[in-house]
C-alpha cells in the first residue's frame, strides 16, 4: 500500500498576496482550494522537492 499526500501546486509558504500578484485578482482565495492541489505518492512529492 502506498502513502498518498496532497501537495500544493502554488506553494502555501508564498502566501495569498504573491499568488494574486502572479495571477491577478481572479485567484483571490484560491490558495487553500482543492484546485491548488495534487494528490501524489509521498516518494513522488519528495522527488519533486515539494514541501
PyMOL Python script that loads the backbone (N, CA, C, O; Angstrom):
from pymol import cmd

cmd.read_pdbstr("""\
ATOM      1  N   UNK A   1       0.855  -1.191   0.000  1.00  0.00           N
ATOM      2  CA  UNK A   1       0.000   0.000   0.000  1.00  0.00           C
ATOM      3  C   UNK A   1       0.893   1.244   0.000  1.00  0.00           C
ATOM      4  O   UNK A   1       1.851   1.317   0.768  1.00  0.00           O
ATOM      5  N   UNK A   2       0.587   2.206  -0.845  1.00  0.00           N
ATOM      6  CA  UNK A   2       1.406   3.414  -0.923  1.00  0.00           C
ATOM      7  C   UNK A   2       0.782   4.547  -0.123  1.00  0.00           C
ATOM      8  O   UNK A   2      -0.428   4.585   0.098  1.00  0.00           O
ATOM      9  N   UNK A   3       1.632   5.462   0.301  1.00  0.00           N
ATOM     10  CA  UNK A   3       1.170   6.643   1.019  1.00  0.00           C
ATOM     11  C   UNK A   3       0.882   7.752   0.020  1.00  0.00           C
ATOM     12  O   UNK A   3       1.671   8.015  -0.888  1.00  0.00           O
ATOM     13  N   UNK A   4      -0.253   8.388   0.204  1.00  0.00           N
ATOM     14  CA  UNK A   4      -0.677   9.481  -0.668  1.00  0.00           C
ATOM     15  C   UNK A   4      -0.719  10.756   0.159  1.00  0.00           C
ATOM     16  O   UNK A   4      -1.128  10.739   1.320  1.00  0.00           O
ATOM     17  N   UNK A   5      -0.297  11.855  -0.439  1.00  0.00           N
ATOM     18  CA  UNK A   5      -0.329  13.146   0.226  1.00  0.00           C
ATOM     19  C   UNK A   5      -0.868  14.200  -0.740  1.00  0.00           C
ATOM     20  O   UNK A   5      -0.805  14.030  -1.957  1.00  0.00           O
ATOM     21  N   UNK A   6      -1.391  15.276  -0.190  1.00  0.00           N
ATOM     22  CA  UNK A   6      -1.857  16.397  -1.004  1.00  0.00           C
ATOM     23  C   UNK A   6      -0.745  17.441  -1.068  1.00  0.00           C
ATOM     24  O   UNK A   6      -0.248  17.886  -0.033  1.00  0.00           O
ATOM     25  N   UNK A   7      -0.361  17.826  -2.264  1.00  0.00           N
ATOM     26  CA  UNK A   7       0.692  18.817  -2.464  1.00  0.00           C
ATOM     27  C   UNK A   7       0.090  20.064  -3.111  1.00  0.00           C
ATOM     28  O   UNK A   7      -0.787  19.968  -3.969  1.00  0.00           O
ATOM     29  N   UNK A   8       0.571  21.228  -2.689  1.00  0.00           N
ATOM     30  CA  UNK A   8       0.134  22.483  -3.290  1.00  0.00           C
ATOM     31  C   UNK A   8       0.813  22.674  -4.640  1.00  0.00           C
ATOM     32  O   UNK A   8       2.011  22.422  -4.768  1.00  0.00           O
ATOM     33  N   UNK A   9       0.072  23.114  -5.640  1.00  0.00           N
ATOM     34  CA  UNK A   9       0.665  23.485  -6.926  1.00  0.00           C
ATOM     35  C   UNK A   9       1.382  24.829  -6.794  1.00  0.00           C
ATOM     36  O   UNK A   9       2.514  24.980  -7.254  1.00  0.00           O
ATOM     37  N   UNK A  10       0.726  25.796  -6.170  1.00  0.00           N
ATOM     38  CA  UNK A  10       1.352  27.072  -5.825  1.00  0.00           C
ATOM     39  C   UNK A  10       1.665  26.997  -4.340  1.00  0.00           C
ATOM     40  O   UNK A  10       0.742  26.850  -3.539  1.00  0.00           O
ATOM     41  N   UNK A  11       2.925  27.091  -3.940  1.00  0.00           N
ATOM     42  CA  UNK A  11       3.312  26.862  -2.547  1.00  0.00           C
ATOM     43  C   UNK A  11       2.592  27.768  -1.547  1.00  0.00           C
ATOM     44  O   UNK A  11       2.523  28.985  -1.721  1.00  0.00           O
ATOM     45  N   UNK A  12       2.065  27.150  -0.511  1.00  0.00           N
ATOM     46  CA  UNK A  12       1.369  27.867   0.557  1.00  0.00           C
ATOM     47  C   UNK A  12       2.285  28.885   1.222  1.00  0.00           C
ATOM     48  O   UNK A  12       1.835  29.965   1.606  1.00  0.00           O
ATOM     49  N   UNK A  13       3.573  28.550   1.362  1.00  0.00           N
ATOM     50  CA  UNK A  13       4.513  29.428   2.064  1.00  0.00           C
ATOM     51  C   UNK A  13       4.705  30.775   1.362  1.00  0.00           C
ATOM     52  O   UNK A  13       5.146  31.734   1.995  1.00  0.00           O
ATOM     53  N   UNK A  14       4.382  30.866   0.066  1.00  0.00           N
ATOM     54  CA  UNK A  14       4.497  32.137  -0.646  1.00  0.00           C
ATOM     55  C   UNK A  14       3.353  33.085  -0.304  1.00  0.00           C
ATOM     56  O   UNK A  14       3.510  34.303  -0.392  1.00  0.00           O
ATOM     57  N   UNK A  15       2.224  32.545   0.079  1.00  0.00           N
ATOM     58  CA  UNK A  15       1.112  33.360   0.542  1.00  0.00           C
ATOM     59  C   UNK A  15       0.175  33.870  -0.543  1.00  0.00           C
ATOM     60  O   UNK A  15       0.474  33.849  -1.737  1.00  0.00           O
ATOM     61  N   UNK A  16      -0.974  34.329  -0.063  1.00  0.00           N
ATOM     62  CA  UNK A  16      -2.046  34.807  -0.933  1.00  0.00           C
ATOM     63  C   UNK A  16      -1.633  36.042  -1.730  1.00  0.00           C
ATOM     64  O   UNK A  16      -1.973  36.156  -2.908  1.00  0.00           O
ATOM     65  N   UNK A  17      -0.904  36.970  -1.102  1.00  0.00           N
ATOM     66  CA  UNK A  17      -0.515  38.202  -1.797  1.00  0.00           C
ATOM     67  C   UNK A  17       0.353  37.917  -3.021  1.00  0.00           C
ATOM     68  O   UNK A  17       0.175  38.539  -4.068  1.00  0.00           O
ATOM     69  N   UNK A  18       1.284  36.988  -2.894  1.00  0.00           N
ATOM     70  CA  UNK A  18       2.148  36.629  -4.021  1.00  0.00           C
ATOM     71  C   UNK A  18       1.336  35.911  -5.098  1.00  0.00           C
ATOM     72  O   UNK A  18       1.538  36.144  -6.289  1.00  0.00           O
ATOM     73  N   UNK A  19       0.418  35.039  -4.678  1.00  0.00           N
ATOM     74  CA  UNK A  19      -0.455  34.347  -5.631  1.00  0.00           C
ATOM     75  C   UNK A  19      -1.219  35.358  -6.479  1.00  0.00           C
ATOM     76  O   UNK A  19      -1.279  35.225  -7.701  1.00  0.00           O
ATOM     77  N   UNK A  20      -1.798  36.358  -5.839  1.00  0.00           N
ATOM     78  CA  UNK A  20      -2.564  37.389  -6.552  1.00  0.00           C
ATOM     79  C   UNK A  20      -1.646  38.216  -7.452  1.00  0.00           C
ATOM     80  O   UNK A  20      -2.036  38.578  -8.562  1.00  0.00           O
ATOM     81  N   UNK A  21      -0.431  38.519  -6.985  1.00  0.00           N
ATOM     82  CA  UNK A  21       0.472  39.309  -7.832  1.00  0.00           C
ATOM     83  C   UNK A  21       0.915  38.523  -9.072  1.00  0.00           C
ATOM     84  O   UNK A  21       1.182  39.122 -10.114  1.00  0.00           O
ATOM     85  N   UNK A  22       0.996  37.202  -8.975  1.00  0.00           N
ATOM     86  CA  UNK A  22       1.348  36.370 -10.127  1.00  0.00           C
ATOM     87  C   UNK A  22       0.191  36.226 -11.106  1.00  0.00           C
ATOM     88  O   UNK A  22       0.382  36.338 -12.317  1.00  0.00           O
ATOM     89  N   UNK A  23      -1.021  35.975 -10.581  1.00  0.00           N
ATOM     90  CA  UNK A  23      -2.143  35.560 -11.423  1.00  0.00           C
ATOM     91  C   UNK A  23      -3.310  36.535 -11.470  1.00  0.00           C
ATOM     92  O   UNK A  23      -4.259  36.305 -12.220  1.00  0.00           O
ATOM     93  N   UNK A  24      -3.274  37.610 -10.700  1.00  0.00           N
ATOM     94  CA  UNK A  24      -4.330  38.606 -10.730  1.00  0.00           C
ATOM     95  C   UNK A  24      -5.416  38.381  -9.690  1.00  0.00           C
ATOM     96  O   UNK A  24      -5.434  37.370  -8.989  1.00  0.00           O
ATOM     97  N   UNK A  25      -6.316  39.347  -9.611  1.00  0.00           N
ATOM     98  CA  UNK A  25      -7.372  39.346  -8.595  1.00  0.00           C
ATOM     99  C   UNK A  25      -8.343  38.175  -8.725  1.00  0.00           C
ATOM    100  O   UNK A  25      -9.018  37.836  -7.753  1.00  0.00           O
ATOM    101  N   UNK A  26      -8.431  37.558  -9.883  1.00  0.00           N
ATOM    102  CA  UNK A  26      -9.363  36.443 -10.091  1.00  0.00           C
ATOM    103  C   UNK A  26      -9.055  35.236  -9.223  1.00  0.00           C
ATOM    104  O   UNK A  26      -9.918  34.378  -9.041  1.00  0.00           O
ATOM    105  N   UNK A  27      -7.848  35.149  -8.683  1.00  0.00           N
ATOM    106  CA  UNK A  27      -7.460  33.984  -7.879  1.00  0.00           C
ATOM    107  C   UNK A  27      -7.540  34.254  -6.377  1.00  0.00           C
ATOM    108  O   UNK A  27      -7.084  33.433  -5.581  1.00  0.00           O
ATOM    109  N   UNK A  28      -8.102  35.373  -5.986  1.00  0.00           N
ATOM    110  CA  UNK A  28      -8.256  35.702  -4.566  1.00  0.00           C
ATOM    111  C   UNK A  28      -8.975  34.567  -3.849  1.00  0.00           C
ATOM    112  O   UNK A  28     -10.065  34.167  -4.257  1.00  0.00           O
ATOM    113  N   UNK A  29      -8.376  34.050  -2.792  1.00  0.00           N
ATOM    114  CA  UNK A  29      -8.977  32.976  -2.010  1.00  0.00           C
ATOM    115  C   UNK A  29      -8.708  31.572  -2.527  1.00  0.00           C
ATOM    116  O   UNK A  29      -9.229  30.611  -1.961  1.00  0.00           O
ATOM    117  N   UNK A  30      -7.920  31.418  -3.571  1.00  0.00           N
ATOM    118  CA  UNK A  30      -7.676  30.108  -4.185  1.00  0.00           C
ATOM    119  C   UNK A  30      -6.533  29.324  -3.544  1.00  0.00           C
ATOM    120  O   UNK A  30      -6.371  28.139  -3.834  1.00  0.00           O
ATOM    121  N   UNK A  31      -5.747  29.948  -2.691  1.00  0.00           N
ATOM    122  CA  UNK A  31      -4.551  29.306  -2.154  1.00  0.00           C
ATOM    123  C   UNK A  31      -4.845  27.983  -1.465  1.00  0.00           C
ATOM    124  O   UNK A  31      -4.087  27.027  -1.627  1.00  0.00           O
ATOM    125  N   UNK A  32      -5.920  27.907  -0.704  1.00  0.00           N
ATOM    126  CA  UNK A  32      -6.234  26.691   0.042  1.00  0.00           C
ATOM    127  C   UNK A  32      -7.363  25.880  -0.592  1.00  0.00           C
ATOM    128  O   UNK A  32      -7.932  25.004   0.059  1.00  0.00           O
ATOM    129  N   UNK A  33      -7.692  26.158  -1.837  1.00  0.00           N
ATOM    130  CA  UNK A  33      -8.741  25.417  -2.527  1.00  0.00           C
ATOM    131  C   UNK A  33      -8.190  24.123  -3.124  1.00  0.00           C
ATOM    132  O   UNK A  33      -6.987  24.003  -3.356  1.00  0.00           O
ATOM    133  N   UNK A  34      -9.062  23.174  -3.368  1.00  0.00           N
ATOM    134  CA  UNK A  34      -8.661  21.893  -3.957  1.00  0.00           C
ATOM    135  C   UNK A  34      -8.034  22.072  -5.336  1.00  0.00           C
ATOM    136  O   UNK A  34      -7.208  21.258  -5.750  1.00  0.00           O
ATOM    137  N   UNK A  35      -8.414  23.124  -6.045  1.00  0.00           N
ATOM    138  CA  UNK A  35      -7.844  23.388  -7.377  1.00  0.00           C
ATOM    139  C   UNK A  35      -6.347  23.693  -7.319  1.00  0.00           C
ATOM    140  O   UNK A  35      -5.650  23.598  -8.329  1.00  0.00           O
ATOM    141  N   UNK A  36      -5.862  24.056  -6.144  1.00  0.00           N
ATOM    142  CA  UNK A  36      -4.439  24.348  -5.964  1.00  0.00           C
ATOM    143  C   UNK A  36      -3.710  23.132  -5.392  1.00  0.00           C
ATOM    144  O   UNK A  36      -2.655  23.276  -4.774  1.00  0.00           O
ATOM    145  N   UNK A  37      -4.256  21.959  -5.591  1.00  0.00           N
ATOM    146  CA  UNK A  37      -3.641  20.765  -5.027  1.00  0.00           C
ATOM    147  C   UNK A  37      -3.554  19.620  -6.003  1.00  0.00           C
ATOM    148  O   UNK A  37      -4.209  19.592  -7.045  1.00  0.00           O
ATOM    149  N   UNK A  38      -2.720  18.681  -5.624  1.00  0.00           N
ATOM    150  CA  UNK A  38      -2.497  17.499  -6.438  1.00  0.00           C
ATOM    151  C   UNK A  38      -2.220  16.345  -5.488  1.00  0.00           C
ATOM    152  O   UNK A  38      -1.388  16.474  -4.591  1.00  0.00           O
ATOM    153  N   UNK A  39      -2.901  15.220  -5.667  1.00  0.00           N
ATOM    154  CA  UNK A  39      -2.629  14.042  -4.850  1.00  0.00           C
ATOM    155  C   UNK A  39      -1.443  13.291  -5.448  1.00  0.00           C
ATOM    156  O   UNK A  39      -1.456  12.918  -6.621  1.00  0.00           O
ATOM    157  N   UNK A  40      -0.430  13.077  -4.634  1.00  0.00           N
ATOM    158  CA  UNK A  40       0.787  12.413  -5.084  1.00  0.00           C
ATOM    159  C   UNK A  40       1.211  11.349  -4.089  1.00  0.00           C
ATOM    160  O   UNK A  40       0.897  11.439  -2.903  1.00  0.00           O
ATOM    161  N   UNK A  41       1.919  10.349  -4.567  1.00  0.00           N
ATOM    162  CA  UNK A  41       2.576   9.433  -3.653  1.00  0.00           C
ATOM    163  C   UNK A  41       3.672  10.226  -2.949  1.00  0.00           C
ATOM    164  O   UNK A  41       4.299  11.099  -3.550  1.00  0.00           O
ATOM    165  N   UNK A  42       3.900   9.918  -1.667  1.00  0.00           N
ATOM    166  CA  UNK A  42       4.870  10.692  -0.895  1.00  0.00           C
ATOM    167  C   UNK A  42       6.272  10.644  -1.497  1.00  0.00           C
ATOM    168  O   UNK A  42       6.999  11.635  -1.427  1.00  0.00           O
ATOM    169  N   UNK A  43       6.667   9.516  -2.086  1.00  0.00           N
ATOM    170  CA  UNK A  43       8.004   9.456  -2.691  1.00  0.00           C
ATOM    171  C   UNK A  43       8.099  10.328  -3.946  1.00  0.00           C
ATOM    172  O   UNK A  43       9.171  10.855  -4.244  1.00  0.00           O
ATOM    173  N   UNK A  44       7.005  10.489  -4.678  1.00  0.00           N
ATOM    174  CA  UNK A  44       6.986  11.384  -5.843  1.00  0.00           C
ATOM    175  C   UNK A  44       7.072  12.831  -5.368  1.00  0.00           C
ATOM    176  O   UNK A  44       7.809  13.632  -5.944  1.00  0.00           O
ATOM    177  N   UNK A  45       6.326  13.167  -4.327  1.00  0.00           N
ATOM    178  CA  UNK A  45       6.378  14.519  -3.768  1.00  0.00           C
ATOM    179  C   UNK A  45       7.805  14.859  -3.343  1.00  0.00           C
ATOM    180  O   UNK A  45       8.294  15.953  -3.625  1.00  0.00           O
ATOM    181  N   UNK A  46       8.463  13.936  -2.674  1.00  0.00           N
ATOM    182  CA  UNK A  46       9.851  14.151  -2.239  1.00  0.00           C
ATOM    183  C   UNK A  46      10.790  14.312  -3.432  1.00  0.00           C
ATOM    184  O   UNK A  46      11.666  15.176  -3.421  1.00  0.00           O
ATOM    185  N   UNK A  47      10.612  13.491  -4.447  1.00  0.00           N
ATOM    186  CA  UNK A  47      11.470  13.557  -5.631  1.00  0.00           C
ATOM    187  C   UNK A  47      11.326  14.892  -6.360  1.00  0.00           C
ATOM    188  O   UNK A  47      12.284  15.383  -6.959  1.00  0.00           O
ATOM    189  N   UNK A  48      10.130  15.476  -6.308  1.00  0.00           N
ATOM    190  CA  UNK A  48       9.892  16.770  -6.947  1.00  0.00           C
ATOM    191  C   UNK A  48      10.356  17.931  -6.087  1.00  0.00           C
ATOM    192  O   UNK A  48      10.385  19.073  -6.546  1.00  0.00           O
ATOM    193  N   UNK A  49      10.720  17.649  -4.845  1.00  0.00           N
ATOM    194  CA  UNK A  49      11.177  18.700  -3.944  1.00  0.00           C
ATOM    195  C   UNK A  49      10.060  19.558  -3.396  1.00  0.00           C
ATOM    196  O   UNK A  49      10.289  20.705  -3.014  1.00  0.00           O
ATOM    197  N   UNK A  50       8.848  19.016  -3.351  1.00  0.00           N
ATOM    198  CA  UNK A  50       7.717  19.757  -2.812  1.00  0.00           C
ATOM    199  C   UNK A  50       7.712  19.624  -1.293  1.00  0.00           C
ATOM    200  O   UNK A  50       8.040  18.564  -0.759  1.00  0.00           O
ATOM    201  N   UNK A  51       7.337  20.704  -0.592  1.00  0.00           N
ATOM    202  CA  UNK A  51       7.329  20.641   0.887  1.00  0.00           C
ATOM    203  C   UNK A  51       6.289  19.700   1.440  1.00  0.00           C
ATOM    204  O   UNK A  51       6.174  19.553   2.657  1.00  0.00           O
TER     205      UNK A  51
END
""", "prot")
cmd.dss("prot")
cmd.show_as("cartoon", "prot")
cmd.util.cbc("prot")
cmd.orient("prot")
